[in-house]
Amino acid sequence: MKDKVIAVSGGASGIGAEISSRLISEGAHVVIADLNSAQAAANAAAMAAREGQRAIGVGCDISSPEQCEAVAEAAVRHFGKLDGIVNCAGISRPHDSLTLPAPDWARMIDVQLSGAFYFAQACARYMLDTGGAIVFITSTNAEAAFPRRAAYCSAKAGVAMLTKVLAIEWAEKGIRVNAVGPAYVATDMTLRNIAAGNVSEDQIKRRIPLGRLAQPPDVADAVSFLLSEKASFITGQSLYVDGGWLAYGYF
Ligand SMILES: NC(=O)c1ccc[n+]([C@@H]2O[C@H](COP(=O)([O-])OP(=O)(O)OC[C@H]3O[C@@H](n4cnc5c(N)ncnc54)[C@H](O)[C@@H]3O)[C@@H](O)[C@H]2O)c1
């Protein structure tokens, strides 16, 4: 990652913050883009001070193509280039499908699916001469259906297909596109779901053959690999970091 410039959406907290920190410690310069602009800036300042690398925080709602473009512009303005992105911004709002309000459906699709496309599109335009690598954070829900998550599951499955389409379309530009799909990760998002009674920690541990929640560094390991030269012949793939969740089909 030495001197690579990577933009990370959703880098203010959870998985995105861990990925940003990891990339900086591996020598990258990181643009932390997040709806929470204050936390994005604070994370960037703390990480840059700790590692002696450069990092900037940019406020951004990835459901806005213009704001995604502004992130890409900021990356190139500050660091002179853009080598890759990690799209990690996301929301989780379980709700019964029969009563799910249309605006809630639309917001989920806007952020999780359209946002992933807008962020990738805006940034890829700056990688056309040099090539680059894109990693979308999807979920086991790209493959496995959960009740009360119609919009979330549909959006994540959409991003898994988007991964394949962009991979084959942009291969000739030298841009690789892959996805990392975690099972439940121990982050604020999961803690909020546990606190709201949507799922319990015991249920999660029982359902995962390796018997624990994923930790953010588990996801960062996979992302770092897919961004690196070690994955130079890998594109269009979804790598599930799920402790065996998707493989498990028994009682
Ligand atoms: N936590 C899990 O168990 C889990 C499992 C599978 C996949 N994921 C996915 O991983 C990603 C990160 O999840 P997390 O657990 O770190 O969540 P989190 O809530 O801890 O962090 C999400 C971040 O995204 C930002 N964000 C939300 N909407 C945004 C928008 N419109 N534009 C820009 N930033 C926005 C938030 O401000 C926050 O900083 C999400 O895409 C989520 O769907 C999470």
The ligand as an ORCA input file, in Angstrom:
! r2SCAN-3c Opt
* xyz 0 1
  N     -21.760     -4.564     11.084
  C     -22.096     -5.671     10.443
  O     -22.424     -6.684     11.050
  C     -22.051     -5.719      8.950
  C     -22.183     -6.967      8.329
  C     -22.154     -7.022      6.940
  C     -21.977     -5.876      6.191
  N     -21.862     -4.683      6.841
  C     -21.698     -3.499      6.000
  O     -20.473     -2.884      6.318
  C     -20.561     -1.481      6.114
  C     -20.118     -0.734      7.351
  O     -20.911     -1.144      8.459
  P     -20.490     -0.817      9.977
  O     -20.894     -1.974     10.792
  O     -19.081     -0.339     10.046
  O     -21.524      0.362     10.279
  P     -21.357      1.709     11.149
  O     -22.741      2.171     11.394
  O     -20.461      1.469     12.316
  O     -20.613      2.689     10.129
  C     -21.215      3.091      8.938
  C     -20.621      4.412      8.528
  O     -21.246      4.814      7.292
  C     -21.573      6.197      7.387
  N     -22.687      6.497      6.498
  C     -23.978      6.114      6.608
  N     -24.693      6.586      5.584
  C     -23.846      7.294      4.806
  C     -23.992      8.014      3.584
  N     -25.185      8.145      2.985
  N     -22.897      8.599      3.032
  C     -21.688      8.499      3.647
  N     -21.502      7.842      4.807
  C     -22.565      7.236      5.377
  C     -21.923      6.404      8.865
  O     -21.848      7.771      9.237
  C     -20.887      5.529      9.546
  O     -19.692      6.235      9.817
  C     -22.019     -1.213      5.717
  O     -22.121     -1.122      4.316
  C     -22.750     -2.439      6.220
  O     -23.926     -2.691      5.497
  C     -21.881     -4.580      8.186
*
